[in-house]
């Protein structure tokens, strides 16, 4: 039986035909988006028997290889001469500059669709129309070819022949990978408590194409428990690929280490780690223009050789590996990593590559998704991240800058920017007495003004005109911001409000996503299986709902693998409510001093805000204590963060006491094992700061039959408490003291949200 390779039409023709630079002048967002206004302008004129966005698929067998092609054709039109395949491409450039042979990749894509359709419908010939649409004017330019099925078959044979060496290379790798997976043992001598249960639930969810929500405490070994069964599913042919999604560097590192461990036991599997563009870019400024960046110039002429070189020699494709090969082949490291990710078996990346509509991996076809699992680590973080991804903000000032900057050089762009600026001025006058305005919808006038601005900005960016670096940066950033704003308007529904905040210098208009669950569900749709897991996925019903789950999804709660006697949980019942802080902060400072004397060791002390931290710290240092005191500051660099953590050592000359904030860089994903950390103090119940956005969330869920205060404040807050408290016991040999400071922990509403291993709380006597 031939080995099957599932391949999108786009991936095939781009591999064979693409060339030139990353931008080729300016590569507009419009030209890359399916279902844009330009496409619709053509498709809306189709007749009742015409079809648009038609999924086509077919097989091509060569020797021992079966290439399964699929793609989505823009249009199939029925005419008196017969049926016609249409491929639509939008551009912000000048149509007169586009010739029939300007873009071989576009013709190749259309011909592939024509071949698949001819085979499917048993046609002997077909006409192909390549239509270019100018996004500003909606004017079109068309080229038509008539080809026989035999000619199309010959064309496909030539394309496949050029792709075949790469396909065979991938097939050989897949066979070796699958053999190694079948022989792969669990990489530890024995499963930890709960670990086999979690791994089994992950495997079952993949087999049954289900979604799983798993609350697995620290010590369960979540990373290997989710990766190992997923890799087994790949080796058995149930999956082609997996995405390990995470929000933090430390959890990305844990996934890389898990793959490394399995490779040491014989696994042959390619994993790639994606790094944000601004972090991995070789240039001082991240500007993807061939005139500025030698790694963008001619990128597509060199990329196939670079990918083949890397895949031939590496299995662990980390950031360092990407950078080394990118430098060797003189290609953009970020785009290189994306190209490699489509050929990898596993991808370790941020949430946004799957969930953010602005960033998501658009080349993944629906059939490929059906054979892909997504593993979402520390899934509790995805709720607020989702709100950010699906919201959009527009401010007045950049439009005023662009009006001034292009007044002389581009009157059309200046006029379009000025129109948006004038809208904001009128808005300010209409709401002169208000610091903030909440509206159920976005003003229609603004959307109508942004469209011509986007078109004018695209035209200017495409033209390659000379401008200052500052002007280019402002124009590009404002263009993408406007694009995001318009795109977000397309999602706008009852789960959104429009929030305007006005001050003397600027106006900020935000399309605010109150409930991200619908969009998260939509973005995760199509994948074979979705595995959401975290140590603090509590309460489970809240996270299942907020992450887009349903009552039919699988849920799993794993008990803590640690013994209760490893952790001594104390309660200091002093109020940390904002109104009481002035009264109780000295008592907290004195109690901290007391417990550090009674139970000496290294401690992390977490506060709900920097202001509160500094208020208690000011009193704490008035009491002499022979310790090394560290304080988290706003905007700490990676080097400062590492120095902070490195100070926590076993048997230090002086105990190390770290003051930090809940929800910050030291409250999650930090492993200070053994005596490096012997105590943790959590001050407060972690409630987010009361503000207009949190209150809008509260009101939304109140209207929808939920407890809005819990959804907006209590549940997100208690998660911060659980994360901070979870820093303490990380292994079977750790012991320590956890002190919770707040009288609300004695209330049932909060007490029932705490882990069973923290109960019962022992009151701590103070001063």
Secondary structure by P-SEA (a helix, b strand, c coil): ccbbbbbcaaaaaaacccccccccccccccccccccaaaaaaaaacccccccbbbbbbccccccbbbbbbbbbcbbbbccccbbbbbbbbbccccccccccccaaaaaaaaaaaaaaaaaaccccbbbbbbbbccccccccbbbbbbcaaaaaaaaaaaaaaaaaaaaaaaaaaaaaaaaaaaccccccccccaaaaaaaaaaaaaaabbbbbbbcccccaaaaaaaaaaaaaaaaccccccccccccaaaaaaaaaaaaaaaaaccbbbbbbbccccccccccccccccccccccccccccaaaaaaaaaaccccccaaaaaaaaaaacccaaaaaaaaaaaccbbbbccccccccccccccccaaaaaabbbbbccccaaaaaaaaaabbbbbcaaaaaaaaaaccccaaaaaaaaaaaaaaaaaaaaaccccbbbbccccaaaaaaaaaaaaaaaaaaaacccccaaaaaaaaaaaaaaaaaaaaaaaccccbbbbbbbcccbbbbbbccccaaaaaaaaaccccbbbbbcccccaaaaaaaaacccccbbbbbbccccccccbbbbbcccccccccccccaaaaaaaaaaaaaacccbbbbbcccaaaaaaaaaaaaccccccbbbbbbccccaaaaaaaaaaccccccbbbbbbbbcccccccccccccccccbbbbcccccccccaaaaaaaaaaaaacccccccccaaaaaaaaaaaaacccccccccbbbbbbcccccccccccccccccccbbbbbcc
